[in-house]
């Protein structure tokens, strides 16, 4: 799993929490979209300032088509969510709902299911 977030505390928190899960393993972290594309191509894992997350997802899906991408975002904007799914994202979890939804979102995406945070279900 590749964790991407431009906020270092989120990166660290996600890395620690996800590594506690017996079936998940974080192999790398990246702080921006450009770095995430580089690491996805280099490491081929099973997430901005230099390149936004939507464009990074689009490039990762093009270069590593088998990637399963889940967005963890603070944006509850339906346009952002729609753009993310159009770029090839399989799941979209709001950071405000991460404690309740992140693991379910990861599991769903790994099973090739679409996942959307509860708060966004009506969009």
C-alpha positions, -999 to 999 in steps of 0.1 A, spaced: 0 0 0 12 35 -9 0 63 14 0 98 0 -8 130 18 8 164 18 3 167 56 30 148 74 10 141 105 -17 124 84 10 104 67 24 92 100 -10 85 115 -22 65 85 11 46 83 10 36 120 -27 27 119 -26 7 87 5 -12 96 -14 -24 127 -38 -43 105 -27 -79 99 -37 -80 62 -23 -45 52 12 -34 47 24 2 39 54 -1 15 59 36 10 46 71 17 46 101 -6 40 138 1 26 149 -32 11 137 -65 43 137 -85 61 116 -59 32 92 -57 33 85 -94 71 79 -92 67 55 -63 37 37 -78 57 30 -110 88 21 -90 72 -1 -63 39 -11 -80 19 -12 -48 -13 -31 -44 -25 85 -26 -10 178 -38 11 204 -43 33 195 -73 6 173 -89 -29 172 -76 -44 140 -63 -68 136 -92 -41 140 -119 -18 117 -99 -46 90 -98 -51 94 -135 -14 89 -142 -10 60 -118 -40 42 -134 -24 48 -168 11 36 -158 1 9 -133 -35 -1 -144 -39 -28 -118 -36 -1 -90 -65 1 -66 -68 37 -55 -87 51 -25 -89 88 -19 -88 100 17 -99 136 14 -111 166 34 -132 177 4 -169 168 6 -175 185 -28 -194 163 -52 -174 177 -82 -141 167 -66 -155 132 -58 -168 128 -94 -135 139 -109 -117 114 -86 -139 85 -98 -135 96 -134 -97 95 -129 -99 58 -119 -103 60 -81 -123 31 -66 -130 46 -32 -135 80 -16 -134 85 22 -137 118 40 -109 124 65 -136 134 90 -150 99 87 -117 80 85 -121 65 120 -153 48 110 -148 42 73 -112 40 63 -107 2 68 -140 -6 52 -130 16 23 -97 -2 19 -113 -36 21 -139 -26 -5 -113 -13 -29 -91 -43 -25 -122 -64 -34 -127 -43 -66 -158 -27 -51 -166 10 -52 -167 27 -18 -180 61 -8 -181 78 27 -216 77 42 -219 115 42 -214 116 4 -239 88 -5 -266 114 -14 -244 131 -40 
